[in-house]
Amino acid sequence: MKTLLLERFKIRQMKESQYQNREQPLKSILKVRPQGRYYAMFTPPLEELDSYSCVVRDEKTDIIRISLVNMAIYEFYLFAHSLSATFPTSRILVYNGNRCQYIYGQECGDVTLWKKQHLYCYEITLPADTEREEYQQRILNDLDATFQLEVKIEKEQVVSDIYFNEKMGYPEATSWHEQTVMTIRPREVIYP
Protein backbone atom coordinates (compact mmCIF):
# COMPACT_ATOMS: atom_id res chain seq x y z
CA MET A 1 0.00 0.00 0.00
CA LYS A 2 1.52 3.31 -1.03
CA THR A 3 1.22 5.84 1.73
CA LEU A 4 0.57 9.36 0.57
CA LEU A 5 2.83 12.13 1.76
CA LEU A 6 1.24 15.02 3.59
CA GLU A 7 0.83 18.16 1.48
CA ARG A 8 3.87 19.86 3.01
CA PHE A 9 6.03 16.85 2.05
CA LYS A 10 5.03 16.88 -1.63
CA ILE A 11 7.16 19.92 -2.51
CA ARG A 12 10.34 18.00 -3.30
CA GLN A 13 10.65 15.38 -6.03
CA MET A 14 13.34 12.71 -6.23
CA LYS A 15 15.48 13.44 -9.30
CA GLU A 16 17.49 10.25 -9.58
CA SER A 17 15.90 6.85 -9.96
CA GLN A 18 16.10 4.34 -7.15
CA TYR A 19 16.55 1.63 -9.76
CA GLN A 20 19.94 2.72 -11.06
CA ASN A 21 22.74 0.25 -11.78
CA ARG A 22 22.10 -2.40 -9.09
CA GLU A 23 25.70 -3.63 -9.24
CA GLN A 24 27.10 -0.26 -8.16
CA PRO A 25 27.83 0.00 -4.41
CA LEU A 26 26.25 2.74 -2.31
CA LYS A 27 27.82 6.16 -2.72
CA SER A 28 28.52 6.34 1.02
CA ILE A 29 30.62 3.16 0.76
CA LEU A 30 32.51 4.64 -2.18
CA LYS A 31 32.89 7.90 -0.21
CA VAL A 32 31.29 9.79 -3.08
CA ARG A 33 28.92 12.68 -2.58
CA PRO A 34 25.74 12.49 -4.63
CA GLN A 35 25.54 15.20 -7.31
CA GLY A 36 21.99 16.19 -6.44
CA ARG A 37 20.33 16.73 -3.11
CA TYR A 38 17.81 13.96 -3.83
CA TYR A 39 18.99 10.42 -4.40
CA ALA A 40 17.66 6.98 -3.44
CA MET A 41 18.87 3.51 -4.42
CA PHE A 42 18.67 -0.16 -3.45
CA THR A 43 21.71 -2.36 -4.14
CA PRO A 44 22.74 -5.97 -3.47
CA PRO A 45 24.43 -6.74 -0.13
CA LEU A 46 28.08 -5.95 0.48
CA GLU A 47 29.72 -9.20 1.54
CA GLU A 48 32.60 -7.73 3.51
CA LEU A 49 30.40 -5.65 5.84
CA ASP A 50 28.11 -6.40 8.77
CA SER A 51 24.62 -4.94 8.95
CA TYR A 52 24.39 -1.30 10.10
CA SER A 53 22.41 1.89 9.72
CA CYS A 54 23.85 5.37 9.56
CA VAL A 55 22.19 8.79 9.48
CA VAL A 56 24.60 11.65 8.71
CA ARG A 57 23.76 15.32 8.42
CA ASP A 58 26.34 17.13 6.30
CA GLU A 59 26.10 20.85 6.96
CA LYS A 60 28.62 21.75 4.20
CA THR A 61 26.53 20.26 1.42
CA ASP A 62 23.26 20.80 3.28
CA ILE A 63 22.12 17.16 2.96
CA ILE A 64 21.14 14.30 5.20
CA ARG A 65 22.30 10.86 4.06
CA ILE A 66 20.71 7.68 5.40
CA SER A 67 22.52 4.42 4.70
CA LEU A 68 20.99 1.06 5.62
CA VAL A 69 23.55 -1.62 4.81
CA ASN A 70 23.09 -5.41 4.56
CA MET A 71 19.61 -5.55 6.04
CA ALA A 72 16.69 -7.93 5.65
CA ILE A 73 13.40 -6.48 4.43
CA TYR A 74 11.81 -6.44 7.89
CA GLU A 75 14.75 -4.40 9.24
CA PHE A 76 14.08 -1.63 6.71
CA TYR A 77 10.50 -1.48 7.93
CA LEU A 78 11.62 -1.41 11.57
CA PHE A 79 13.85 1.57 10.78
CA ALA A 80 11.14 3.38 8.81
CA HIS A 81 8.61 2.89 11.63
CA SER A 82 11.11 3.96 14.37
CA LEU A 83 11.05 0.55 16.03
CA SER A 84 14.07 -0.91 17.79
CA ALA A 85 16.46 -3.15 15.89
CA THR A 86 15.96 -5.62 18.75
CA PHE A 87 12.25 -5.96 17.96
CA PRO A 88 11.44 -9.67 18.52
CA THR A 89 11.08 -11.54 15.24
CA SER A 90 8.53 -13.78 16.96
CA ARG A 91 6.17 -10.78 16.80
CA ILE A 92 6.52 -10.46 13.03
CA LEU A 93 3.71 -12.29 11.28
CA VAL A 94 4.07 -13.20 7.60
CA TYR A 95 0.87 -13.96 5.67
CA ASN A 96 0.62 -15.55 2.21
CA GLY A 97 4.35 -15.72 1.75
CA ASN A 98 7.54 -17.50 2.63
CA ARG A 99 8.80 -16.26 6.01
CA CYS A 100 12.39 -16.96 4.90
CA GLN A 101 12.14 -14.18 2.30
CA TYR A 102 11.89 -11.62 5.09
CA ILE A 103 13.31 -13.13 8.29
CA TYR A 104 16.07 -15.68 8.83
CA GLY A 105 15.26 -18.78 10.90
CA GLN A 106 16.75 -22.26 11.27
CA GLU A 107 14.24 -23.59 8.74
CA CYS A 108 15.75 -21.25 6.09
CA GLY A 109 18.93 -23.30 5.66
CA ASP A 110 22.47 -22.01 5.19
CA VAL A 111 22.78 -18.48 6.61
CA THR A 112 25.49 -17.44 4.11
CA LEU A 113 23.32 -18.37 1.13
CA TRP A 114 20.30 -16.72 2.75
CA LYS A 115 22.23 -13.47 3.22
CA LYS A 116 23.22 -13.38 -0.45
CA GLN A 117 19.61 -13.83 -1.53
CA HIS A 118 17.66 -11.79 1.05
CA LEU A 119 19.82 -8.88 2.23
CA TYR A 120 19.86 -5.46 0.60
CA CYS A 121 21.49 -2.08 0.97
CA TYR A 122 19.57 1.18 0.70
CA GLU A 123 20.70 4.77 0.64
CA ILE A 124 18.79 8.03 0.40
CA THR A 125 19.93 11.64 0.52
CA LEU A 126 17.66 14.58 1.19
CA PRO A 127 18.06 18.25 2.17
CA ALA A 128 19.40 18.64 5.71
CA ASP A 129 16.22 20.35 6.91
CA THR A 130 14.10 17.28 6.09
CA GLU A 131 12.04 16.24 9.08
CA ARG A 132 12.09 12.69 10.42
CA GLU A 133 8.47 12.02 9.44
CA GLU A 134 9.18 13.01 5.85
CA TYR A 135 12.26 10.84 5.36
CA GLN A 136 10.56 7.90 7.08
CA GLN A 137 7.63 8.29 4.71
CA ARG A 138 9.95 8.46 1.68
CA ILE A 139 11.69 5.26 2.82
CA LEU A 140 8.31 3.54 3.24
CA ASN A 141 7.24 4.62 -0.25
CA ASP A 142 10.53 3.32 -1.74
CA LEU A 143 10.08 0.01 0.10
CA ASP A 144 6.52 -0.23 -1.16
CA ALA A 145 7.56 0.40 -4.76
CA THR A 146 10.44 -2.09 -4.59
CA PHE A 147 9.06 -5.03 -2.60
CA GLN A 148 5.28 -4.74 -3.19
CA LEU A 149 4.34 -5.57 0.42
CA GLU A 150 1.59 -4.54 2.80
CA VAL A 151 3.32 -3.99 6.13
CA LYS A 152 1.37 -2.86 9.18
CA ILE A 153 2.40 -2.10 12.72
CA GLU A 154 -0.44 -2.95 15.06
CA LYS A 155 -1.20 -3.28 18.76
CA GLU A 156 -2.77 -6.52 19.93
CA GLN A 157 -4.11 -7.70 23.27
CA VAL A 158 -2.28 -10.67 24.78
CA VAL A 159 -3.12 -12.72 27.85
CA SER A 160 -0.68 -11.96 30.67
CA ASP A 161 -1.97 -14.31 33.32
CA ILE A 162 -4.39 -17.24 33.46
CA TYR A 163 -5.77 -19.47 36.18
CA PHE A 164 -7.66 -22.75 36.07
CA ASN A 165 -11.32 -22.27 37.03
CA GLU A 166 -12.19 -25.48 38.85
CA LYS A 167 -15.97 -24.85 38.76
CA MET A 168 -16.05 -24.35 35.00
CA GLY A 169 -13.27 -26.85 34.27
CA TYR A 170 -11.13 -24.68 31.96
CA PRO A 171 -8.49 -21.93 32.17
CA GLU A 172 -9.54 -18.27 32.23
CA ALA A 173 -7.58 -15.14 31.50
CA THR A 174 -7.11 -12.86 34.50
CA SER A 175 -5.08 -10.06 32.94
CA TRP A 176 -4.17 -8.74 29.52
CA HIS A 177 -1.45 -6.50 28.10
CA GLU A 178 -0.88 -4.78 24.81
CA GLN A 179 2.05 -5.57 22.53
CA THR A 180 3.24 -4.29 19.16
CA VAL A 181 3.28 -6.68 16.19
CA MET A 182 4.33 -6.29 12.58
CA THR A 183 2.38 -8.01 9.82
CA ILE A 184 3.88 -8.61 6.38
CA ARG A 185 1.64 -9.56 3.50
CA PRO A 186 2.70 -9.71 -0.17
CA ARG A 187 0.44 -7.50 -2.22
CA GLU A 188 -1.85 -9.39 -4.55
CA VAL A 189 -1.15 -8.55 -8.18
CA ILE A 190 -4.34 -8.00 -10.12
CA TYR A 191 -3.98 -8.70 -13.80
CA PRO A 192 -6.23 -6.78 -16.23
Long-range contacts (C-beta under 8 A, 24 or more apart in sequence): 1-144, 1-150, 1-187, 2-141, 2-144, 2-145, 3-137, 3-140, 3-141, 3-144, 5-134, 5-137, 5-138, 5-141, 6-133, 6-137, 9-133, 9-134, 9-137, 12-38, 12-126, 12-127, 13-38, 14-38, 14-39, 14-40, 14-138, 15-39, 16-40, 16-41, 17-41, 18-42, 18-142, 18-145, 18-146, 25-121, 26-67, 26-69, 26-121, 26-123, 27-123, 28-54, 28-56, 28-65, 28-67, 28-123, 29-67, 29-69, 29-121, 33-58, 33-61, 34-63, 34-65, 34-125, 36-125, 37-61, 37-62, 37-63, 37-125, 37-126, 37-127, 38-125, 38-126, 39-123, 39-124, 39-125, 40-122, 40-123, 40-124, 40-125, 40-138, 40-142, 41-122, 41-123, 41-124, 42-120, 42-121, 42-122, 42-142, 42-146, 43-120, 43-121, 43-122, 43-123, 44-120, 44-121, 45-70, 45-115, 45-116, 45-119, 45-120, 45-121, 46-70, 46-121, 47-116, 51-75, 51-119, 53-79, 53-85, 57-128, 58-128, 59-128, 62-127, 62-128, 62-129, 63-125, 63-126, 63-127, 63-128, 64-125, 64-126, 64-127, 64-128, 64-130, 64-135, 65-123, 65-124, 65-125, 66-122, 66-123, 66-124, 66-125, 66-126, 66-135, 66-139, 67-121, 67-122, 67-123, 68-121, 68-122, 68-123, 69-121, 70-115, 70-119, 70-120, 70-121, 71-119, 71-120, 71-121, 71-122, 72-102, 72-103, 72-104, 72-118, 72-119, 73-101, 73-102, 73-118, 73-120, 73-143, 73-147, 73-149, 73-184, 74-102, 74-103, 74-182, 74-184, 76-120, 76-122, 76-139, 76-143, 77-140, 77-143, 77-151, 77-182, 77-184, 78-182, 79-139, 80-136, 80-139, 80-140, 80-143, 81-136, 81-140, 81-153, 81-182, 82-132, 82-136, 83-153, 83-180, 83-182, 87-180, 87-182, 91-179, 91-180, 91-181, 91-182, 92-181, 92-182, 92-183, 92-184, 93-181, 93-182, 93-183, 93-184, 94-183, 94-184, 94-185, 95-183, 95-184, 95-185, 96-185, 96-186, 97-184, 97-185, 97-186, 102-184, 148-186, 148-187, 148-189, 149-184, 149-185, 149-186, 149-187, 150-183, 150-184, 150-185, 150-186, 150-187, 151-182, 151-183, 151-184, 151-185, 152-182, 152-183, 153-180, 153-181, 153-182, 154-180, 154-181, 154-182, 154-183, 155-179, 155-180, 155-181, 156-181
